[in-house]
Amino acid sequence: MSRIKTTLDALARDGRKALIPFVTTGDPFADATPEIMHALAEGGADIIELGVPFSDPMPDGPGLQKAGGRVHARGIGLPQVLAAVRAFRERDARTPVVLMGYANPVERFDQREGEGAFVAAAKSAGVDGVLIVDYPPEECESFAVRLREAGLDLIFLLAPTSTEARIRQVGRIASGYVYYVSLKGVTGAGSLDTRAVAEAVPRIKAHVPLPVGVGFGIRDAASARAVAEVSDGVVIGSRLVQILETQPRERVASAAKAFIAEIRQALDAKTKE
């Protein structure tokens, strides 16, 4: 059983909702990512999504695009992402880590290192799941098999525009959880419509036997709590990245912990009601 499933099953038994923060590897400081990851876990994160830098991040809004630009300028790529996970695993063997990125870095890694090298390297580093934004389910069957054989989960995005057929395809291949994009747009843009989310989650669950985490548009404790009422978890990235980019090096981890702890408190307060 994967760390992701173990974690989500335990949360479900306790009636709690998953808190899944996203950070871009190497941002805002090249050496700070493992420290930030530990701070997030200490603040109450259940799963950490770690962004793999790419030059053309299609769904990213201005905040995440800026973060991507900063890390590209530092020469950070997939090898550095895997190194950050390995460093994190030196002290944390419990918190699941999901790599979120695009097909190009993964395929280039395999071209350089050999077919299947990415999956093997991710497993060795301590990665638990992979979310490839531009891999539709019908085009990644063999990739899904390799991940499954390695004990890693393949996570998919679903959106308000996803058809019933696409949802069924995702339900057939996905594992771990699915990430529902609550907005028709990029990260950090638009306003959250919790009523629309409440209508979408049951439609997804009719075809996908996995927990549904919801992201895009969640910026604070209030919006996180509202989404948690109608889903299995919340994914929060743009606002966290914006907070971290304003911090000096010595305060970046404590700022991450404080922000996530506030969200965690709001989610758990709902559970206790």
QUINOR-V325414 format. One line per field, one symbol per residue. psi: psi as a letter, one per 20 degrees, with the letter a starting at -180 (. if undefined). A space follows every 50 residues. Layout:
psi=???
This chain:
psi=pqhgggghgggghikrqponqpqppjpiphjighggggggghijphqppo poqqimngjpagghggghhghhhikpaghhghhgggggihiojgpqpppp brhghghhghhgiqpjhggghgghhjqhrpoogknqhijkghghgggghi jqqoqqqqrhiprhgggggghhhqrerqopoiqnarqjqrqpnhghghhh ghhghhiolqqoqpaoioiahghggghhhjairqppgghgggghiiqrgi jgghggggghhgggggghhhhi.
